[in-house]
Amino acid sequence: MHKRLFKKFKNYEEVNKFFQEEIKDEKSLEIISKVILEDEDSSFGLVEEDSRIRFIKFYRSGSCELCYEEYVDETKTKLESWKQKAPDFRDNSLRLEIIFEVREK
């Protein structure tokens, strides 16, 4: 299932706060901090858990948008393919995409 959410924030600090208080996921925080705190244009990571794998992308898209995508594979069958090539929106395992509109850094 593909869900798309749009969130508006004043600055990157509010986006960071959203992840800390709403998402509450340490692995996501590690990935997004590279874009928010270290001024990278994109960051991604493959998170292997006991029962599933997740591929997280966080990147800049345009002058005022940040995007967060999370792909979840409950079967763990995509682990090797995701190590070789990052999934994209055409992959049916996309669970969540959040587009952040940020007024200023």
C-alpha positions in Angstrom: 0.0 0.0 0.0 1.3 3.4 -0.9 0.4 6.3 1.4 1.5 9.8 0.6 1.4 12.4 3.3 2.2 16.1 3.0 3.5 18.0 6.0 4.4 21.7 6.2 7.1 22.9 8.6 8.7 26.2 9.3 12.3 24.8 9.3 14.5 21.7 9.5 14.4 21.8 13.3 10.6 21.1 13.2 11.2 18.2 10.7 13.7 16.7 13.1 11.3 17.2 16.0 8.6 15.4 14.0 10.8 12.3 13.5 11.8 12.3 17.2 8.2 12.7 18.5 6.1 11.1 15.8 8.2 8.5 14.0 10.3 7.5 17.1 12.7 5.3 15.1 16.4 5.5 15.8 17.4 4.1 12.4 15.3 6.7 10.6 16.8 9.5 12.8 20.3 8.3 11.8 19.4 8.5 8.1 17.6 11.8 8.1 20.2 13.6 10.3 22.7 13.4 7.4 20.4 15.6 5.3 19.1 17.8 8.1 22.2 18.3 10.2 25.1 17.5 7.9 23.7 19.3 4.8 23.8 16.3 2.5 21.4 16.2 -0.5 20.3 12.6 0.2 20.7 9.7 2.5 19.4 6.1 2.5 19.8 3.0 4.5 18.8 -0.7 4.6 17.5 -1.7 8.0 17.4 -5.4 8.7 15.1 -6.4 11.6 14.1 -9.9 12.9 10.9 -10.2 10.9 11.4 -7.7 8.0 13.7 -5.4 6.2 13.2 -1.7 5.6 14.8 0.6 3.0 14.6 4.2 4.0 15.3 7.2 1.7 15.5 10.8 2.7 16.4 13.4 0.2 15.9 17.0 -1.1 13.5 17.4 -3.9 13.3 21.0 -5.2 14.0 24.2 -3.3 11.5 23.7 -0.4 10.8 20.0 -0.2 12.3 17.1 1.7 11.0 13.6 1.0 11.0 10.5 3.2 10.3 7.1 1.6 10.1 3.8 3.4 9.9 0.4 1.7 9.0 -2.6 3.8 9.5 -6.3 2.9 7.9 -8.6 5.4 9.2 -11.6 3.7 12.9 -10.5 3.6 13.1 -11.8 0.0 14.2 -8.4 -1.4 17.3 -8.1 0.9 19.9 -8.9 -1.8 18.2 -7.0 -4.6 17.9 -3.9 -2.3 21.5 -4.2 -1.4 22.3 -4.0 -5.2 19.7 -1.4 -6.3 17.6 0.9 -4.2 13.8 0.4 -4.6 11.7 3.2 -6.1 8.1 4.2 -6.2 7.3 1.5 -8.8 8.1 -1.1 -6.1 4.8 -2.4 -4.6 6.4 -2.6 -1.2 6.4 1.2 -0.7 4.4 1.8 2.5 4.9 5.5 3.2 6.0 8.6 1.5 6.1 11.9 3.3 6.7 15.1 1.4 7.9 17.9 3.7 7.5 21.5 2.7 9.9 23.6 4.6 10.0 27.4 4.5 13.6 27.8 5.5 16.5 25.7 6.7 
